């Protein structure tokens, strides 16, 4: 079963070789790599052509219309694989990424979603987890469990399902149908939003993997994105708003989510003028559930866990004998298998989402940890 991997390429010579190599070294060999040059002015095109000359799985296309949407569309319409996915030219993937999705492809699932790593440097890689439980969702479960928070999660004030296309695999017929229908997209901000959510609405089955395969490179961290600087930002944002209203017509399910996304995106425009909305949520360590000076294992290295560690460090309230996470990608954070090597009084689960907490509790129980020792 062939998987078509589409990489839009624009002036990516610094990272492009690593990106292409990570794809061609996949343990899953039945792939088609489509590199779409989008008017590059550096050596990107020649790098792509070098790989096309030595590997018959590589095809190089050129797209003269500027923008990732047109490069992606060119690749989608040329793809011959039964499934299609995307990789950005400055990102890279683990060598077993697509093998892990093979079983889902063989049983005909319409969409396969997985988690990602935010790659800041070799020393700092942050794992971003899905808010949904790992399992296969049929059409009924998609409507019941995915749709209500698909585009916007009110509790977290953020996207429900991450809109990024590069951590998703879709059946080719589903994604081709959408790209055939959308002729033009003249807004840069929200291109993935405009494609991903209508696609989810159209599929009949979805597999979610709570594993990260994809490394998303964080460039110009802290700098104002170009789309916010754009004088046409608000005008283009309104076009995106109308597009979503048209593509997601079930008003009772999606209207509120679309409007909350739109309001949040309008607020982003204030950054152009130095106005920063204070939305950093604070999490209080559960002092009432942990005795002073107890030995604890802290599970979770995300925002919650980081704040807990700061508070413990400031108060010296208890002793953290081990900091663990399912994906140990931060300094001084270790794999969960290390738990068995330590004696402790409590395991403090530093996670906000209840479904993920339930998953962690089940995993800890399977490791033989008494639920009375779990704090969350």
Secondary structure, 3 states (H helix, E strand, C coil): CCEEEEEEECCCCCCHHHHHHHHHCCCCCCEEEEEEECCCCCCHHHHHHHHHHHCCCEEEEECCCCCHHHHHHHHHHHCCCCEEEECCCCCEECCCCCHHHHHHHHCCCCEEEEEEEEECCCCCEEEECCCCCCEEEEHHHHHHHHHHHCCCECCCCECCCCCCHHHEEEEHHHHHHHHHHCCCCCCCCCHHHHHHHHHHHHCCEEEEEEEEEEEEECCCCCCCCHHHHCCCHHHHHHHHHHHHHHHCCCHHHHHHHHHHHHHHHHHHHHHHHCCCCCCCCCCCCCHHHCCCCCEEEEECCCHHHHHHHHHHHHHCCCEEEEEEECCCCCCCCEEHHHHHHCCCCEEEECCCCHHHHHHHHHHHHHCCCCHHHEEC
